[in-house]
């Protein structure tokens, strides 16, 4: 038998760590991993079904709405309430990434990231929309 140095249990783990643990000794967060997998599955299913999501924001709540991809702003407004379609003026639109980057509607508006769009506007995935309509 060859003479081999005796390793303590910790030295043994440290020797194997690059092979067995790509997380630098921190155990993986399986709850987070499962949530990400579920989120990815949902996103792929939305795409397969030809669906997309847009958001509306208010003082009390933020709401996500599901529509068919390539729906117009007018059709998206009708998802909220059919009366919106008949009295539609235009929509104020902010890309989701801009909404986050500029910390909401006011910041996006101040930096010119909010755009007025007509009823023919094709809603993009994750747009933040504010509909203006006649009462």
Phi, psi and omega in degrees: 000140180284147175283118177240143178295145178276127180260140172289161178304320181292320177297322178297314178297318180297327178292320183274343187309314181299334181274314189266344187221092179287358184262019179055042175088348177271128180295145180296147178270095184292331178297314178296317179301316179296320179296319179293321178297314179298319179297318179295319178297316179298316180298318179293322177294319176303314181296315179300321182276356180073036180251160176214170182234139168232163184240149167238147181233150176211182180295320186267336185204158169245136185231139175257137181237137179260130178224170173286140175303145181073018170286150178276168177300322179298316178294321178296320178297322180294337177294323180288310179200135183297333177297332180297327181295316183287335183243020183297132173256295174196177177237141172268124190240134175228132174294141183306315181299322177291321178302316179289312184299323183258017172059043173113186185296315183298314180296319179294320179294316181298331181261009177076021181267356176264132182235142172275131181232150181278178180294341179275353181303130176276115184295132179265154179303130177072016172300148171254119188242142172233112184273136173249134183209160176281146178264000000 
